[in-house]
Amino acid sequence: MDEADLRKGMDDGYWIQAFTAFQLVKMTASQQFRGGKIVFVGSTLSYMSFVGWGSYSPAKHALRGLADTLRNECLLYGTDVHMFFAGTMKTPGYETEMKTKPKITVDIEGDDGYSVEGSAKKMLSGVSAGQAHIAYDLVTSIFRATTRGSTPGHNNILTEIGLTLIGLFGLPVFRWIADRQVRAHAAEHTEYLKSKGIIKSS
């Protein structure tokens, strides 16, 4: 990964959606149009991150910050703002991504991905229900419930409490396992760095 990868990560993961939303909010304000909706598409990695996502996750965190800001700001214009937090989706881009994704990242990630169609249905269902944060699956829902900040939760208070309790006990276990996997990967990673000439063999 180099500087160009970092810049491309922000362009693809943040600026494309940010500039689109900027123009839409300006138009909504100038035309005094009410009742519109803005839907951002983020990722589970908008809530958390781990090794291998250094050029991707920061943009998704920034996008979440923008969505949370506009959710509040767009109350001025009668516009609803939502953000969908997708899991791994099986897209043509996913197939390309898998060719270069580090093995340790694949090991921690664990799942095989979801269909685009299923993700779209989940997103539309969340928008229809008025959810500010829409999580695709259970794992993402746990991160949503435990790290949503000032964003409104969902209407079912018992579900929200349940997800928060699962996260309270489950996420430290996840973190411990992921950290252990990364430490165990250190020797293999050192050999990789040597093969790329980043570490000079003595």
Order of alpha helices (4+ residues) and beta strands (2+ residues): alpha-alpha-beta-alpha-beta-alpha-alpha-alpha-beta-alpha-alpha-alpha
